[in-house]
């Protein structure tokens, strides 16, 4: 029986050893878990810091790239706009020159036509003056002839009223009257 207490002591010792081992294992697993969590948190923090640093670099680089691209595109746009404006200005200048040339041609033609109208008006005025003076001359002549005709008519009237002339060859006398009103006046007196 001496071995029973030993066996019991051995079994109790093994049980206590297993229990201590389990407790140590539990403590160690709890510590390992905390250690793993701590390592995970540290690596997560480092990863987050790296990610933040990368994002900052990326933002800075993207900002620089976008600024550079925007500057270049703005510069290209301004060059294009300037060339387009220059070509439009040149086209407008050419069109303006063409219009000016057409206006000058029109003014030249109008000047020539106005000179022609002025010349026509001068000739017309000269012709009108000549015709007016000719008409005045004709009216004067017609007036003189009318006066002479009136004189002749009065003489004929007097001659026809005179019985002396009627009896002395009135036909010859009338013929003579029509040939020259002055000779009729002489024959009556």
BELGIJO-V831021 format. One line per field, one symbol per residue. ss: DSSP state (h for helix, s for strand, l for the rest). phi: phi as a letter, one per 30 degrees, with the letter a starting at -180 (. if undefined). psi: psi as a letter, one per 40 degrees, with the letter a starting at -180 (. if undefined). A space follows every 10 residues. Layout:
ss=???
phi=???
psi=???
This chain:
ss=lhhhhhhhhh hhhhhhhhhh hhhhhhhhhh hhhhhhhhhh hhhhhhhhhh hhhhhhhhhh hhhhhhhhhh hhhhhhhhhh hhhhhhhhhh hhhhhhhhhh hhhhhhhhhh hhhhhhhhhh hhhhhhhhhh hhhhhhhhhh hhhhhhhhhh hhhhhhhhhh hlhhhhhllh hhhhhhhhhl hhhhhhhhl
phi=.ddddddddd dddddddddd dddddddddd dddddddddd dddddddddd dddddddddd dddddddddd dddddddddd dddddddddd dddddddddd dddddddddd dddddddddd dddddddddd dddddddddd dddddddddd dddddddddd dddddddcid ddddddddda ddddddddd
psi=ededdddddd dddddddddd dddddddddd dddddddddd dddddddddd dddddddddd dddddddddd dddddddddd dddddddddd dddddddddd dddddddddd dddddddddd dddddddddd dddddddddd dddddddddd dddddddddd dhdddddfgd dddddddddh dddddddd.
